[in-house]
Structures are given as structure tokens and as C-alpha cells.
């Protein structure tokens, strides 16, 4: 795949508001007890199922974490699409590209195996980078992933992971990561100051109401907003 060019021609600036409004629910002892209770139960939950499990649950309001095998490497699978999403939106926040720039599907982009819809489209189909990112996440689309990987460059995506401290993740070649590194990626996506309030909100919106809501969101209350990948 082509490396990311050193300079991008005729770039469009990205507007962003100066401040972000974050919810601030009251912190009480019940929240603390809930995290502590989960922390004590994780090993037993894992032992009741086949396989090795890794998980990190972080409550940003109380700063408490419950985890199991948080630094153990696992195959990342389509979690790698989050790295491309974050790198794309960070580049937009820095004014290095516009999400309205267009990208055209090449024969080498088409990935018919696994999930997605773009492989059914004719080669030469053109869309904006924003649309490509949306399809990549909403449909877990492998072709869209390859297209954005081509534009951004694997080295730049790895560099973005290093910038946020996700140094135990190997992008593309080995495609492995740790629960702690995934948490760092999710925190960067959700942090309005890392990209911008508008861009952060847009990434979270893309990750919500995907075509795969029968998994993590399925057993949760309807009011629960679950950005997934």
C-alpha cells in the first residue's frame, strides 16, 4: 500500500468549537461499589467460560477500573478499524485533510471475505472520506478499511497509536492488541480535546447503531448508548 505523502495538496480547514460540554453525573459510593464488585467477579466469570478473556471496564467519573488480563495480547480482528478511524479524524482535526475529500475504490481495495457491503459496488465508486469511515464502522466493511489504510498509510496509523501510548499494539502485520491499548484508543476517540468536540461526537455517532446491534448492546437497556466495534 502507498505510504502517506509528506504533504497533502489543497487542504480544507476543519471548523471546531472552542469548548465541549461533558455530562457530569454525581459520583456516589454506589458507583464505586459497582466497580469494586465487578473487579472481584471478573475472574469467576472468565473461569465459567471456555478460553482466555481480556477486559477493561473504566468509569471515567470516578477514575476506577476493573480489568482482567489487561496487558495480555489478543488478536485485534476488526478492532483495528478503530485505529484507522482515529487517525483519519485526528488528521482532519490537524487540518491535514478534509473529511469531504473524495476517495475512489481501486481493484486492489476490494476485500470480499468477511463483512461489508462495498465489495458489491463497482470498482471506481467514489465517496467522501467521511462516508468511507462511516461504512467501515457501521458495516464493519473490510474494503472501506483497505481504502482508508491506503490513504493514511500503515506507518502513520501505527504512529498515531504510539502518540496515544498504545505501544503494545501491532497494526496490520500481526494485528494484535491488549485491552489496555483498546481503552486508550476509545479514550482518545471520546476526548473532545484530542480531535475536536464535533469530530469526537461524530466518531461516537458512527460507532452507534451499527449493523451488529445483536451483540454487546443486545442485553443492555434500550436507553444505554453503546458505541461498538
Secondary structure, DSSP 8 states (H G I E B T S, - for coil): -----SS-SS-------S----------HHHHHHHHHHHHHHHHHHHTSSS---EEEEETTTTEEEEESTTSEEE-GGGHHHHHHHHHHHHHHTTS--TT-EEE--GGG---SSS-SGGGS-TT-EEEHHHHHHHHHHTT-HHHHHHHHHHH-HHHHHHHHHHTT-TT-B-SSS-EEEHHHHHHHHHHHH-TTTS-HHHHHHHHHHTSS-S-TTSTTTTS-TT------
